[in-house]
Amino acid sequence: MTTETTLESVLRLRVGAHEAHYGGGLVDGARLLQLFGDAATELCIRHDGDEGLFRAYDSVEFLAPVYAGDYIEVRAQLVKVGRTSRRMTFTAHKIIQATYSPASDSAADVLAEPLLVARASGTCVVPFDKQKQNRN
């Protein structure tokens, strides 16, 4: 049996300088996938009382660059629940952008509109015996 749901997780964080992987302070897209995984874990815990396991992404799109100093908001939504599977969607938006310059090495701008930098969808699995309603 599969049911529709709308449980949501929201994470906000500043991307640190130590997370820059490429020249110019560019952050690796894998960092966004790690954040999606953290949000998925929260959803599984909220829904099932167990972290579950990420099985697969169906789709991943990197749409705009993320740099050290940017603030990112990650949203994850549990959209479908099966016996053990949990279907989720993810978005990452840049909400504050670092604007380093020779005049100021700590300047940043709050974006008037959040910028979609990545989106994905995927499935987590929570074994039946690990789900809080099915534990002995």
C-alpha positions, 0 to 999 in steps of 0.5 A: 500500500502506498500513501501520499504525504507532505512531511517536510524538512528544512535546513539552513546553513552557511557553506564554509571556506573549508568546503570549497573544492575548486578554484574561486571558492566553488563548492562541490555538488556532492556537498549538496547531495550530502545535505539532501541526505541529511534532510532525508534522514530527518524525514525518516526519523520523523516518520519512522523513528529510524534513519533508514537508508538512502537507496537511490536518486532518480534525478539530480540537477545542479542548476547554479554554482555555490561558493564558500560563504553562501547561505543555502536553504535545503528543503526535503519533502516526503511525498509517498510512503510505501511498505518500506520505501519513502519517496522524497523530493529535494531543493537547494536555494541560495538565499545569501550570496557572498560578495567578496571584493578588494574593498571588503573580504566579508561582504554578502548580499541577501538575495531578493529572490532565493536562487534554485541551485539544485533539485533532486528526487529519490527513495529511502528505505526503512526496513519494516522491523525498524519502523516505530509502529512495527517494533516489538 
